[in-house]
């Protein structure tokens, strides 16, 4: 069990949904959470609902200068959780360049910008906790998911790279790969979403994982078996089933 009392955690992408729910869960455990996103009004509302003292810092993860300024303002932290993400469902047959680029820039490159400001300091102190939010969709390519699936595959791969480099240091790296969560993002889907979770349910999964020493958690477990198992299917069978 991790000691959360008084620890400072920066939650990037925590103005609503999973990020806000996780902020409340961590605050209840005694952590000082610094929530970040672009909307100051939403961030102020999240902080007002925390059980213990928290704070907010506006940031645009698509802007390197904004990320650097936010990191400098926040100062030394014990941990960072990257939750920022955008999503629009569309096929390669209906390619939307603006939306595809935004998903790559926010979901993946934005995380690179944040990690570039945080990881060097943690490595220098030989202490820190890094948590990355992937997705079950990131295990293999899916139809109608240009941009999102690829960006999540990138975040999951980056988490593995960091874990490989830092596993024998004082910097803990973890990745959580959730399934469908009821948010404004999944409200865009026009298909059935099995095992749909509330943000609070997903936050509980993540927080329990963050209290362990395990690297990876894919959840809900039964649903995750579909995606994890798909990695072992030959291409001809996988695409016949999933596309």
Secondary structure, DSSP 8 states (H G I E B T S, - for coil): ----TT-EEEEES-SSHHHHHHHHHHHHTT-EEEEEES-HHHHHHHHHT-SS--EEEE--TT-HHHHHHHHHHH---SEEEE-------B-GGG--HHHHHHHIIIIIIHHHHHHHHHHHHHHHHT-EEEEEE--GGGSS--TTBTTHHHHHHHHHHHHHHHHHHHTTSSEEEEEEEE--B-STTGGG--S--TT-B-HHHHHHHHHHHHTSS-SEEEESHHHHHHHHHHTTS-HHHHHHHH-
